[in-house]
Protein backbone atom coordinates (compact mmCIF):
# COMPACT_ATOMS: atom_id res chain seq x y z
CA UNK A 1 0.00 0.00 0.00
CA UNK A 2 1.18 3.51 -0.82
CA UNK A 3 2.53 5.12 2.36
CA UNK A 4 0.50 8.32 2.18
CA UNK A 5 -2.66 6.40 1.32
CA UNK A 6 -2.12 4.29 4.43
CA UNK A 7 -1.61 7.45 6.49
CA UNK A 8 -4.79 8.99 5.07
CA UNK A 9 -6.81 5.88 5.89
CA UNK A 10 -5.45 5.67 9.43
CA UNK A 11 -6.14 9.36 10.09
CA UNK A 12 -9.63 9.00 8.62
CA UNK A 13 -10.43 6.21 11.05
CA UNK A 14 -9.08 8.21 13.98
CA UNK A 15 -11.31 11.09 12.90
CA UNK A 16 -14.19 8.61 12.99
CA UNK A 17 -13.33 7.74 16.59
CA UNK A 18 -10.96 4.77 16.42
CA UNK A 19 -7.74 4.49 18.43
CA UNK A 20 -4.36 4.94 16.72
CA UNK A 21 -2.78 2.12 18.73
CA UNK A 22 -5.50 -0.27 17.51
CA UNK A 23 -4.94 0.71 13.87
CA UNK A 24 -1.15 0.81 13.61
CA UNK A 25 -0.38 -2.94 13.81
CA UNK A 26 -2.72 -3.74 10.91
CA UNK A 27 -1.58 -0.91 8.65
CA UNK A 28 2.11 -1.39 9.40
CA UNK A 29 1.86 -4.77 7.64
CA UNK A 30 0.40 -3.12 4.52
CA UNK A 31 3.25 -0.64 4.05
CA UNK A 32 6.63 -1.56 2.53
CA UNK A 33 9.14 -2.33 5.27
CA UNK A 34 11.42 0.50 4.13
CA UNK A 35 8.55 2.97 4.53
CA UNK A 36 7.33 1.97 8.01
CA UNK A 37 9.38 4.70 9.67
CA UNK A 38 7.88 7.39 7.42
CA UNK A 39 4.39 5.93 7.86
CA UNK A 40 4.58 6.12 11.66
CA UNK A 41 6.18 9.56 11.59
CA UNK A 42 3.35 10.97 9.45
CA UNK A 43 0.63 9.32 11.57
CA UNK A 44 2.04 10.41 14.93
CA UNK A 45 3.22 13.81 13.77
CA UNK A 46 -0.02 14.79 12.03
CA UNK A 47 -2.08 13.83 15.07
CA UNK A 48 0.37 15.56 17.44
CA UNK A 49 -0.17 18.88 15.62
CA UNK A 50 -3.72 18.26 14.38
CA UNK A 51 -5.49 20.94 16.50
CA UNK A 52 -3.28 23.59 14.86
CA UNK A 53 -3.40 21.98 11.41
CA UNK A 54 -7.20 21.86 11.54
CA UNK A 55 -7.33 25.63 12.04
CA UNK A 56 -5.05 26.13 9.04
CA UNK A 57 -7.30 23.95 6.89
CA UNK A 58 -10.34 26.00 7.87
CA UNK A 59 -8.54 29.12 6.70
CA UNK A 60 -7.37 27.52 3.45
CA UNK A 61 -10.67 25.96 2.38
CA UNK A 62 -13.70 27.93 1.25
CA UNK A 63 -16.05 25.29 2.62
CA UNK A 64 -15.49 22.18 4.74
CA UNK A 65 -15.34 18.73 3.22
CA UNK A 66 -18.34 16.48 3.44
CA UNK A 67 -18.26 14.29 6.56
CA UNK A 68 -17.64 11.09 4.63
CA UNK A 69 -14.45 12.53 3.12
CA UNK A 70 -12.28 11.93 6.16
CA UNK A 71 -9.62 10.33 3.96
CA UNK A 72 -9.12 13.60 2.08
CA UNK A 73 -9.14 15.49 5.38
CA UNK A 74 -6.45 13.15 6.66
CA UNK A 75 -4.44 13.50 3.46
CA UNK A 76 -4.59 17.30 3.59
CA UNK A 77 -3.60 17.30 7.25
CA UNK A 78 -0.64 15.00 6.64
CA UNK A 79 0.39 17.18 3.68
CA UNK A 80 0.49 20.28 5.88
CA UNK A 81 2.39 18.37 8.55
CA UNK A 82 5.05 17.46 5.99
CA UNK A 83 5.38 21.09 4.85
CA UNK A 84 5.60 22.49 8.37
CA UNK A 85 7.35 19.90 10.51
CA UNK A 86 9.49 17.60 8.33
CA UNK A 87 12.57 17.94 6.17
CA UNK A 88 10.76 16.52 3.15
CA UNK A 89 11.21 18.94 0.25
CA UNK A 90 8.08 21.03 -0.38
CA UNK A 91 7.71 19.86 -3.97
CA UNK A 92 8.09 16.21 -2.97
CA UNK A 93 5.58 16.52 -0.13
CA UNK A 94 3.00 18.14 -2.42
CA UNK A 95 3.54 15.83 -5.37
CA UNK A 96 3.38 12.64 -3.29
CA UNK A 97 0.31 13.83 -1.38
CA UNK A 98 -1.51 14.82 -4.59
CA UNK A 99 -0.58 11.47 -6.19
CA UNK A 100 -2.18 9.65 -3.26
CA UNK A 101 -5.54 11.23 -4.13
CA UNK A 102 -5.79 9.07 -7.27
CA UNK A 103 -4.90 5.95 -5.31
CA UNK A 104 -7.73 6.79 -2.90
CA UNK A 105 -10.14 6.85 -5.85
CA UNK A 106 -11.00 10.51 -5.24
CA UNK A 107 -10.06 12.10 -8.62
CA UNK A 108 -12.29 15.11 -7.90
CA UNK A 109 -10.06 16.03 -4.95
CA UNK A 110 -6.77 16.16 -6.85
CA UNK A 111 -7.07 19.84 -7.73
CA UNK A 112 -8.32 20.69 -4.24
CA UNK A 113 -5.39 19.04 -2.44
CA UNK A 114 -2.88 20.61 -4.80
CA UNK A 115 -4.42 24.07 -4.40
CA UNK A 116 -4.68 23.92 -0.60
CA UNK A 117 -1.07 22.85 -0.11
CA UNK A 118 0.34 25.38 -2.60
CA UNK A 119 -1.82 28.16 -1.17
CA UNK A 120 -0.45 27.34 2.26
CA UNK A 121 3.11 27.89 1.04
CA UNK A 122 2.11 31.24 -0.48
CA UNK A 123 0.14 32.40 2.57
CA UNK A 124 2.17 30.74 5.31
CA UNK A 125 3.48 33.89 6.96
CA UNK A 126 0.11 35.68 6.84
CA UNK A 127 -1.74 32.64 8.21
CA UNK A 128 0.74 32.25 11.04
CA UNK A 129 0.31 35.91 11.98
CA UNK A 130 -3.50 35.67 11.81
CA UNK A 131 -3.66 32.61 14.07
CA UNK A 132 -0.81 33.55 16.41
CA UNK A 133 -3.14 34.72 19.19
CA UNK A 134 -5.22 31.52 19.14
CA UNK A 135 -3.93 29.18 21.89
CA UNK A 136 -5.27 26.12 20.07
CA UNK A 137 -2.98 27.02 17.17
CA UNK A 138 0.09 27.99 19.16
CA UNK A 139 -0.10 25.07 21.61
CA UNK A 140 -1.75 22.39 19.45
CA UNK A 141 -4.18 21.26 22.16
CA UNK A 142 -7.98 21.43 22.29
CA UNK A 143 -9.30 24.40 24.25
CA UNK A 144 -11.05 22.34 26.94
CA UNK A 145 -7.79 20.61 27.82
CA UNK A 146 -5.85 23.85 27.87
CA UNK A 147 -8.44 25.29 30.27
CA UNK A 148 -8.15 22.32 32.66
CA UNK A 149 -4.35 22.36 32.63
CA UNK A 150 -4.02 26.09 33.27
CA UNK A 151 -6.79 26.17 35.88
CA UNK A 152 -5.54 23.03 37.61
CA UNK A 153 -1.80 23.65 37.67
CA UNK A 154 -1.08 27.26 36.75
CA UNK A 155 0.85 28.57 33.76
CA UNK A 156 4.33 27.20 34.54
CA UNK A 157 3.36 23.55 34.94
CA UNK A 158 0.66 23.73 32.25
CA UNK A 159 3.20 24.97 29.70
CA UNK A 160 5.65 22.24 30.76
CA UNK A 161 2.98 19.60 30.14
CA UNK A 162 2.01 21.11 26.78
CA UNK A 163 5.62 21.37 25.58
CA UNK A 164 6.33 17.76 26.55
CA UNK A 165 3.10 16.57 24.89
CA UNK A 166 4.23 18.12 21.62
CA UNK A 167 7.56 16.26 21.59
CA UNK A 168 8.36 12.75 20.45
CA UNK A 169 8.28 10.30 23.35
CA UNK A 170 11.63 8.90 24.52
CA UNK A 171 12.32 5.18 24.54
CA UNK A 172 12.76 3.67 27.99
CA UNK A 173 13.45 0.08 29.07
CA UNK A 174 13.02 -1.73 32.37
CA UNK A 175 15.89 -4.09 33.05
CA UNK A 176 14.83 -7.48 34.42
CA UNK A 177 16.62 -7.56 37.77
CA UNK A 178 16.14 -11.34 38.00
CA UNK A 179 18.40 -11.82 34.99
CA UNK A 180 20.88 -8.95 34.93
CA UNK A 181 21.78 -5.76 36.78
CA UNK A 182 21.13 -2.40 35.17
CA UNK A 183 24.85 -1.61 35.22
CA UNK A 184 25.67 -4.83 33.37
CA UNK A 185 22.91 -4.27 30.82
CA UNK A 186 24.14 -0.73 30.19
CA UNK A 187 27.55 -2.26 29.54
CA UNK A 188 25.99 -4.65 27.01
CA UNK A 189 24.37 -1.70 25.27
CA UNK A 190 27.66 0.20 25.25
CA UNK A 191 29.42 -2.80 23.74
CA UNK A 192 26.77 -2.86 21.01
CA UNK A 193 27.39 0.88 20.45
CA UNK A 194 23.89 1.78 21.61
CA UNK A 195 23.67 5.13 23.42
CA UNK A 196 21.69 4.89 26.67
CA UNK A 197 21.83 5.98 30.29
CA UNK A 198 20.31 5.13 33.66
CA UNK A 199 17.00 6.82 34.46
CA UNK A 200 16.87 9.29 37.31
CA UNK A 201 14.08 7.83 39.45
CA UNK A 202 13.64 4.15 38.60
CA UNK A 203 16.40 1.78 39.71
CA UNK A 204 15.73 -0.52 36.75
CA UNK A 205 15.18 2.10 34.03
CA UNK A 206 17.31 2.77 30.95
CA UNK A 207 16.76 5.87 28.80
CA UNK A 208 17.82 5.72 25.14
CA UNK A 209 19.31 8.57 23.19
CA UNK A 210 17.09 7.62 20.23
CA UNK A 211 14.29 5.06 19.75
CA UNK A 212 15.23 1.81 18.06
CA UNK A 213 13.85 -1.61 17.16
CA UNK A 214 13.79 -3.87 20.22
CA UNK A 215 14.91 -6.71 17.99
CA UNK A 216 18.33 -5.05 17.83
CA UNK A 217 18.72 -4.89 21.60
CA UNK A 218 21.03 -7.34 23.38
CA UNK A 219 19.14 -10.31 24.84
CA UNK A 220 15.77 -8.64 24.58
CA UNK A 221 14.24 -11.86 23.25
CA UNK A 222 15.68 -13.67 26.30
CA UNK A 223 13.76 -11.43 28.66
CA UNK A 224 16.61 -9.23 29.86
CA UNK A 225 14.54 -6.07 29.43
CA UNK A 226 11.08 -4.71 28.60
CA UNK A 227 9.81 -1.46 27.15
CA UNK A 228 8.23 0.60 29.95
CA UNK A 229 8.30 4.29 30.79
CA UNK A 230 10.13 5.35 33.92
CA UNK A 231 6.99 6.71 35.60
CA UNK A 232 5.20 3.38 35.23
CA UNK A 233 8.24 1.58 36.67
CA UNK A 234 7.72 3.25 40.05
CA UNK A 235 4.60 1.21 40.80
CA UNK A 236 6.34 -2.00 41.87
CA UNK A 237 8.50 -0.34 44.54
CA UNK A 238 5.54 1.65 45.89
CA UNK A 239 3.66 -1.60 46.59
CA UNK A 240 6.28 -2.56 49.22
CA UNK A 241 6.23 -6.21 48.14
CA UNK A 242 7.29 -8.98 50.53
CA UNK A 243 7.67 -12.74 50.26
CA UNK A 244 4.52 -14.89 50.42
CA UNK A 245 2.16 -12.00 49.75
CA UNK A 246 -0.82 -12.28 47.42
CA UNK A 247 -1.07 -9.52 44.83
CA UNK A 248 -3.81 -8.31 42.48
CA UNK A 249 -3.09 -6.28 39.36
CA UNK A 250 -6.46 -4.92 38.25
CA UNK A 251 -6.82 -3.52 34.71
CA UNK A 252 -3.48 -5.15 33.95
CA UNK A 253 -2.98 -4.93 30.15
CA UNK A 254 -0.48 -4.84 28.52
CA UNK A 255 1.14 -6.47 31.53
CA UNK A 256 4.23 -4.34 32.12
CA UNK A 257 3.46 -3.73 35.78
CA UNK A 258 2.38 -7.36 36.34
CA UNK A 259 5.75 -8.50 35.04
CA UNK A 260 7.61 -5.89 37.08
CA UNK A 261 5.85 -7.06 40.24
CA UNK A 262 7.03 -10.63 39.59
CA UNK A 263 10.57 -9.47 38.76
CA UNK A 264 10.72 -7.37 41.95
CA UNK A 265 9.52 -10.11 44.28
CA UNK A 266 9.69 -13.61 42.75
CA UNK A 267 8.54 -15.32 45.96
CA UNK A 268 4.97 -14.07 46.08
CA UNK A 269 2.34 -16.64 46.97
CA UNK A 270 -0.08 -15.54 44.29
CA UNK A 271 -0.37 -12.94 41.53
CA UNK A 272 -3.76 -12.40 39.90
CA UNK A 273 -4.05 -10.12 36.86
CA UNK A 274 -7.47 -9.00 35.63
CA UNK A 275 -8.22 -7.44 32.25
CA UNK A 276 -11.57 -6.66 30.65
CA UNK A 277 -10.71 -7.37 27.00
CA UNK A 278 -9.58 -10.79 25.80
CA UNK A 279 -7.52 -9.31 22.93
CA UNK A 280 -5.55 -7.24 25.43
CA UNK A 281 -4.93 -10.19 27.75
CA UNK A 282 -3.00 -11.78 24.87
CA UNK A 283 -0.39 -9.01 25.21
CA UNK A 284 -0.06 -9.86 28.89
CA UNK A 285 0.43 -13.54 28.05
CA UNK A 286 3.10 -12.70 25.48
CA UNK A 287 5.02 -10.48 27.90
CA UNK A 288 4.88 -13.07 30.68
CA UNK A 289 6.05 -15.81 28.31
CA UNK A 290 9.02 -13.80 26.99
CA UNK A 291 10.15 -13.06 30.54
CA UNK A 292 9.54 -16.59 31.81
CA UNK A 293 7.00 -15.45 34.41
CA UNK A 294 3.63 -16.79 35.55
CA UNK A 295 0.45 -15.19 36.85
CA UNK A 296 -3.23 -16.08 37.09
CA UNK A 297 -4.88 -14.24 34.22
CA UNK A 298 -8.58 -13.49 34.29
CA UNK A 299 -10.64 -11.92 31.52
CA UNK A 300 -13.27 -10.05 33.49
CA UNK A 301 -14.62 -6.69 34.55
CA UNK A 302 -12.72 -5.87 37.75
CA UNK A 303 -15.85 -4.11 39.03
CA UNK A 304 -17.91 -7.31 38.80
CA UNK A 305 -16.39 -9.26 41.68
CA UNK A 306 -18.74 -12.21 41.26
CA UNK A 307 -17.28 -12.89 37.82
CA UNK A 308 -13.67 -13.44 38.93
CA UNK A 309 -13.02 -13.12 42.69
CA UNK A 310 -12.81 -16.29 44.81
CA UNK A 311 -13.19 -14.41 48.14
CA UNK A 312 -9.49 -14.80 48.96
CA UNK A 313 -8.24 -11.34 49.93
CA UNK A 314 -5.04 -9.75 48.64
CA UNK A 315 -2.18 -8.23 50.62
CA UNK A 316 -1.40 -5.82 47.81
CA UNK A 317 -3.55 -4.37 45.02
CA UNK A 318 -2.44 -2.30 42.07
CA UNK A 319 -5.31 -0.39 40.49
CA UNK A 320 -3.93 1.15 37.32
CA UNK A 321 -7.29 2.69 36.57
CA UNK A 322 -8.75 3.49 33.14
CA UNK A 323 -8.21 7.20 32.62
CA UNK A 324 -7.95 10.06 30.15
CA UNK A 325 -4.29 9.17 29.44
CA UNK A 326 -3.49 12.88 29.40
CA UNK A 327 -0.07 12.11 30.86
CA UNK A 328 0.94 10.06 27.81
CA UNK A 329 -0.38 12.22 24.96
CA UNK A 330 3.04 12.24 23.31
CA UNK A 331 2.78 8.44 23.00
CA UNK A 332 -0.89 8.57 22.00
CA UNK A 333 -1.44 11.89 20.20
CA UNK A 334 -4.88 10.79 18.99
CA UNK A 335 -6.05 11.61 22.52
CA UNK A 336 -6.14 15.25 21.42
CA UNK A 337 -8.89 14.33 18.98
CA UNK A 338 -10.68 11.48 20.72
CA UNK A 339 -10.98 12.67 24.29
CA UNK A 340 -13.86 14.97 25.26
CA UNK A 341 -14.55 16.90 28.49
CA UNK A 342 -17.58 14.70 29.21
CA UNK A 343 -15.25 11.69 29.20
CA UNK A 344 -13.45 12.98 32.29
CA UNK A 345 -16.63 12.95 34.38
CA UNK A 346 -17.46 9.39 33.30
CA UNK A 347 -13.92 8.20 33.92
CA UNK A 348 -13.86 9.70 37.42
CA UNK A 349 -17.08 7.85 38.23
CA UNK A 350 -15.59 4.58 36.95
CA UNK A 351 -12.38 5.12 38.93
CA UNK A 352 -14.33 5.67 42.15
CA UNK A 353 -16.45 2.58 41.54
CA UNK A 354 -13.34 0.46 40.94
CA UNK A 355 -11.89 1.68 44.22
CA UNK A 356 -15.10 0.76 46.03
CA UNK A 357 -15.24 -2.71 44.50
CA UNK A 358 -11.58 -3.64 44.86
CA UNK A 359 -11.36 -2.35 48.42
CA UNK A 360 -13.53 -5.31 49.40
CA UNK A 361 -10.84 -7.68 48.15
CA UNK A 362 -8.01 -6.08 50.17
CA UNK A 363 -6.82 -7.74 53.39
CA UNK A 364 -6.82 -5.82 56.67
CA UNK A 365 -3.44 -4.11 56.91
CA UNK A 366 -3.01 -4.37 53.15
CA UNK A 367 -2.05 -1.66 50.64
CA UNK A 368 -3.89 -0.53 47.51
CA UNK A 369 -1.88 1.56 45.07
CA UNK A 370 -4.09 3.77 42.91
CA UNK A 371 -2.42 4.85 39.67
CA UNK A 372 -3.37 6.73 36.52
CA UNK A 373 -1.45 8.05 33.53
CA UNK A 374 -3.45 11.27 33.88
CA UNK A 375 -2.38 14.80 34.82
CA UNK A 376 -5.94 15.92 35.61
CA UNK A 377 -6.83 16.46 39.31
CA UNK A 378 -10.40 15.34 38.54
CA UNK A 379 -9.13 11.77 38.05
CA UNK A 380 -6.51 11.78 40.76
CA UNK A 381 -6.67 13.65 44.04
CA UNK A 382 -10.36 14.42 43.67
CA UNK A 383 -11.22 10.73 43.23
CA UNK A 384 -9.16 9.76 46.27
CA UNK A 385 -10.74 12.55 48.32
CA UNK A 386 -14.24 11.24 47.56
CA UNK A 387 -13.22 7.67 48.33
CA UNK A 388 -11.66 8.56 51.67
CA UNK A 389 -14.73 10.54 52.68
CA UNK A 390 -16.92 7.44 52.35
CA UNK A 391 -14.42 4.77 53.48
CA UNK A 392 -13.59 5.00 57.20
CA UNK A 393 -11.09 2.11 57.16
CA UNK A 394 -8.96 3.71 54.42
CA UNK A 395 -5.95 5.91 55.15
CA UNK A 396 -3.33 7.55 52.94
CA UNK A 397 0.19 6.23 53.25
CA UNK A 398 2.51 9.10 52.38
CA UNK A 399 4.77 8.55 49.37
CA UNK A 400 8.25 9.90 49.89
CA UNK A 401 10.17 10.55 46.72
CA UNK A 402 12.34 12.98 44.79
CA UNK A 403 10.12 12.66 41.75
CA UNK A 404 7.03 14.66 40.83
CA UNK A 405 5.25 16.88 43.33
CA UNK A 406 3.45 16.02 46.53
CA UNK A 407 -0.33 16.44 46.39
CA UNK A 408 -2.91 16.20 49.16
CA UNK A 409 -3.28 12.44 48.71
CA UNK A 410 -0.33 11.23 46.64
CA UNK A 411 2.34 12.29 44.15
CA UNK A 412 1.93 13.66 40.65
CA UNK A 413 4.48 13.33 37.85
CA UNK A 414 4.26 15.56 34.82
CA UNK A 415 5.60 14.58 31.40
CA UNK A 416 9.09 15.94 30.84
CA UNK A 417 11.04 16.37 27.61
CA UNK A 418 13.41 13.39 27.27
CA UNK A 419 12.15 12.15 30.63
CA UNK A 420 9.22 10.43 32.32
CA UNK A 421 5.57 10.39 31.27
CA UNK A 422 2.81 12.00 33.32
CA UNK A 423 1.59 9.74 36.12
CA UNK A 424 -0.23 9.85 39.46
CA UNK A 425 0.10 7.57 42.48
CA UNK A 426 -1.83 7.39 45.73
CA UNK A 427 -1.07 4.68 48.30
CA UNK A 428 -3.97 3.65 50.54
CA UNK A 429 -3.74 1.39 53.57
CA UNK A 430 -6.61 -0.64 55.03
CA UNK A 431 -6.88 -0.25 58.77
CA UNK A 432 -6.65 -3.58 60.62
Protein Blocks (a to p, Z undefined) as FASTA:
>chain_A
ZZklmmmmmmmmmmnopafklmmmmmmmmpcfklmmmmmmmmmmmmmmmmmmmmmmmmmp
mbdcdfklmmmmmmmmmmmmmmmmmcbdfklmmmmmmmmmmmnopaklmmmmmmmmmmmm
mmmmmmmmmmmmpmklmnopafklmmmmmmmnojmlmmmmmmmmmpccdddddddfkloc
fklmmmmmmmnopacdddfklmkbccdfbdcdfklpghklnopaccddfklmmmmmmnop
aehiacddehkbgolmmmmmmmmmmmbfbdcdddfblklmmmmmmmmmmnopacdddddd
fklmmlmpgoiacfbdcdddddeklmmmmmmmmlmmmpcfklmmmmmmmmmmmmmmmmmm
pcehiacddddfbfbfklmmmmmmmmmmmmmkbccdddddfehjddfklccddddehiac
ddddddddddZZ
